[in-house]
Amino acid sequence: MEKLKHFLKTTAAGRILLIPYRFWFGAHYVIPTFKQLLHWTFTSREIDNFTYDLTALNRQYLIAFVATVTHQPVGDVQRYIDEIVHDQALHDHIVRFTQQAPERYIADSTAKYSRRIGWYAFVRAMKPKIVVETGTNKGLGSCIIAAALKRNAHDGAPGYLYTTDIDPVAGYLLQLPYSEYAKILYGDSIASLNTLSQTIDLFINDSDHSQEYELREYETVQAKLSPRAIILGDNVHCSSKLWEFSQRTKRAFLFFQEQPLHHWYAGAGIGVSYHL
Ligand SMILES: C[S@@+](CC[C@H](N)C(=O)[O-])C[C@H]1O[C@@H](n2cnc3c(N)ncnc32)[C@H](O)[C@@H]1O
């Protein structure tokens, strides 16, 4: 056996003979993903902005991530994540309005929040007065943020969300009671951000995902950020702009990578820019 191993490792013939072994080694990683892709193709309706849960370990890492950035005890952040994961009213709201929407043929009538549970935990931990999310889409993130603001208000720390979208019919999920805590600003995001006079405590970039536009959003809100403001970037798994912006403005930067549960998608993440 040792002689065979030596032969495979040290000869050109060994290099050729190892090709099937190497193929099967890699295939063990790729085949489960391919099976998930096949299953998803016939069971999901989504065409973009995919939704899924996070693996249990990934969720724990997200809790540690939020706790580190917000300087909150891990136990408190764990409680916030438990809150959103077990929020039956929000779950039922998402399912009901998805099933009623004209766009229901390209949306799944399930409530899976992926990295947005991290957005929820940031809002609960920070108790921001003003949150801005660019890119409303269906309004999934907006409802989740509004659910956190609703709880904050109940705890005596009210806040409000402005969410922007260029699509005039965006935001079908953002209905009462969540719409009480949020307003959709329709039109180009940069134009909407320019009209905002409020100081922003939490800014979430999730609109036009070109790197140039993403950077323009950060530059547009820069002077409107409160001293404790946190920026979350939804494009950071494929764009360096938030990291570069953080370097230039002397802000700390971290990135959390998602691990989707039972999904072919490799996951996006949460980039965070903040003052230490
Ligand atoms: C990735 S989706 C947002 C997802 C949403 N934040 C969520 O939590 O599900 C991006 C959205 O940005 C919007 N968008 C694209 N370009 C925009 C622009 N220049 N200004 C405002 N919204 C824009 C699109 O219409 C789309 O609905």
PDBQT file of the ligand as one rigid body, heavy atoms in Angstrom, charges set to zero:
ROOT
HETATM    1  C1  LIG A 301     -32.327  42.869  -3.799  1.00  0.00    +0.000 C 
HETATM    2  S1  LIG A 301     -33.820  43.724  -3.931  1.00  0.00    +0.000 S 
HETATM    3  C2  LIG A 301     -34.104  44.321  -2.315  1.00  0.00    +0.000 C 
HETATM    4  C3  LIG A 301     -34.448  43.227  -1.355  1.00  0.00    +0.000 C 
HETATM    5  C4  LIG A 301     -35.068  43.675  -0.048  1.00  0.00    +0.000 C 
HETATM    6  N1  LIG A 301     -34.233  44.610   0.665  1.00  0.00    +0.000 N 
HETATM    7  C5  LIG A 301     -35.387  42.500   0.828  1.00  0.00    +0.000 C 
HETATM    8  O1  LIG A 301     -35.070  42.512   2.021  1.00  0.00    +0.000 OA
HETATM    9  O2  LIG A 301     -35.969  41.524   0.334  1.00  0.00    +0.000 OA
HETATM   10  C6  LIG A 301     -33.320  45.163  -4.820  1.00  0.00    +0.000 C 
HETATM   11  C7  LIG A 301     -34.439  46.170  -5.070  1.00  0.00    +0.000 C 
HETATM   12  O3  LIG A 301     -33.789  47.386  -5.424  1.00  0.00    +0.000 OA
HETATM   13  C8  LIG A 301     -34.592  48.070  -6.351  1.00  0.00    +0.000 C 
HETATM   14  N2  LIG A 301     -33.747  49.024  -7.105  1.00  0.00    +0.000 N 
HETATM   15  C9  LIG A 301     -32.885  48.781  -8.115  1.00  0.00    +0.000 A 
HETATM   16  N3  LIG A 301     -32.299  49.908  -8.526  1.00  0.00    +0.000 NA
HETATM   17  C10 LIG A 301     -32.785  50.910  -7.744  1.00  0.00    +0.000 A 
HETATM   18  C11 LIG A 301     -32.550  52.302  -7.682  1.00  0.00    +0.000 A 
HETATM   19  N4  LIG A 301     -31.691  52.917  -8.503  1.00  0.00    +0.000 N 
HETATM   20  N5  LIG A 301     -33.220  53.013  -6.749  1.00  0.00    +0.000 NA
HETATM   21  C12 LIG A 301     -34.104  52.404  -5.906  1.00  0.00    +0.000 A 
HETATM   22  N6  LIG A 301     -34.364  51.073  -5.934  1.00  0.00    +0.000 NA
HETATM   23  C13 LIG A 301     -33.713  50.335  -6.834  1.00  0.00    +0.000 A 
HETATM   24  C14 LIG A 301     -35.210  46.976  -7.200  1.00  0.00    +0.000 C 
HETATM   25  O4  LIG A 301     -36.426  47.435  -7.777  1.00  0.00    +0.000 OA
HETATM   26  C15 LIG A 301     -35.382  45.837  -6.182  1.00  0.00    +0.000 C 
HETATM   27  O5  LIG A 301     -36.704  45.804  -5.713  1.00  0.00    +0.000 OA
ENDROOT
TORSDOF 0
